[in-house]
Amino acid sequence: MGRATDDIEDLLRRHAPQVLGALVRRYGHFDPAEDSVQEALIAAAEQWPRDGIPDNPRGWLIRVASRRLTDRLRSDEARRRREETAAALTPADAFVAPPPGEGPAGAGPSGLGRAPSEDDTLTLLFLCCHPALSPAAQIALTLRAVGGLTTAEIARAHLVPEATMAQRISRAKRAVRGTQFRQPDARDRDQRLAAVLQVLYLIFNEGYTATAGPDLHRTDLAREAIRLTRAVRRLLPHEGRVTGLLALMVLTEARTPARTGPDGELIPLDEQDRALWDRTAVAEGIALAEEALAQGPAGDYQLQAAIAALHDEAERAEDTDWPQILALYDLLVRRSPDPAAALGRAVAVAMVEGPRAGLAEVEALAETAGTAGSSGTSGTAGQRNHRLDAVRAHLLERAGDMSAARTAYRAAADATLSEPEARYLRRRADRLDRPDG
């Protein structure tokens, strides 16, 4: 029963953005459409375990969500008046709610016209990255509407209170209200692309290493991020940033089978059984990384993909080309002040020049972070305070300072909300308590 429930949850999460895209395309009301989709998801979660999954799950969800939205529009007379006023002021080709019972030519019983497609999710993705929104609002809205993350998860990723994030998302929804649901033109698309790619990367990161909860890996999010990135690449096949991001995701996800043990325990990269890596995905990722570097000047995603390729090419951890990885990190940190990249460079310094050299880099990063404070607007949104303590602990252990390493491991374990990460870090600390540790 537990496995069946998990399958249903995965199915619902995968279809949620497609259903939302279909409703927003047809009705144009982002907020009530999202509410109606959530009600349909709740209904499915209650009915499907009992009655079985319908033959067309997405169609079922669209039909139920459409009925809920229609009921909402019919029952709220005040809203009806606002919508009618807005309709009189909106261009004729904008997507506004039709009168009850009416629909476009070719519409089916649900009144939604053509069947939803991948284009709906892709269009929703670009809508959430509308230039009228600030970068922070673009990211928050997309993670909520397309990524399916809860407001609490998004708040944790951005290091802000949940109430603050809820307000940010609400303001973003109001800002895009009435916007035409269509793919942006080429110029507009280019303006939004950086935000789109950043959001996809954040969704992938949350899937690859969940910020909180009992599971290290959220397969649904990681796969959805890869699927959407492939869709963007089909739209922009010669854009190096897109190809680089896809390469990075594929190369990283290829290691998933070796990241956890039988009981779900975390296994770090240097201890993984590389025979378990998905070699087909590794080959695809390396080819994509090479293609990305040939598609123009190397940007952040191309450089990160090249680093990931060097890791995945090594048959053993000791075969890793750390000098080349350090050279790539040097280029990366000169391009952008990303704390995650700077921390990765500190690890590379340690592997090339020794743990004490790496520790000096870590302490410099800690001092910078302490001076800057926590603004809650970090562009990486995956950089969490415990990462720095975890790297410090690892380097202290390599340097032979077991007491300080133990303290740092426990500080990192206390700071993370991920249960598998916390267990791993505490085990490392406990091991150092033993005389033979």
Buried (B, 14 or more C-beta within 10 A) or exposed (E): EEEEEEEBBBBBBBBBBBBBBBBBBBBBBBEBBBBBBBBBBEBBEEBBBEEEBBEEBBBBBBBBBBBBBBEBBEEEEEBBEEBEEBBEEBEEEBBBBBEEEEBEEEBEEBBBBBEBEBBBBBBBBBBBBBEEBBBBBBBBBBBBBBBBBEBBBBBBBBBBEBEBBBBBBBBBBEBBEBBBBBEBEEEEBEEBBBBBBBBBBBBBBBBBBBBBEEEBBBBBBBBBBBEBBBBBBEBBEEBBBBBBBBBBBBBBBBBBBBBBEEEBEBBEEEEBEBEBBBEEBBEBBBEBBBBBBEBBEBBBBBBBBBBBBBBBEBEEEEEBEBEBBBBBBBBBBEEEEBBBBBBBBBBBBBBBBEBBBBBBBBEEBBEEBEEEEEEEEBBBBBBBBBBBBBBBBBBBBBBEBBEBBBBBBBBBBEBBBBBBBBBBBBBBBEBBEEEEE
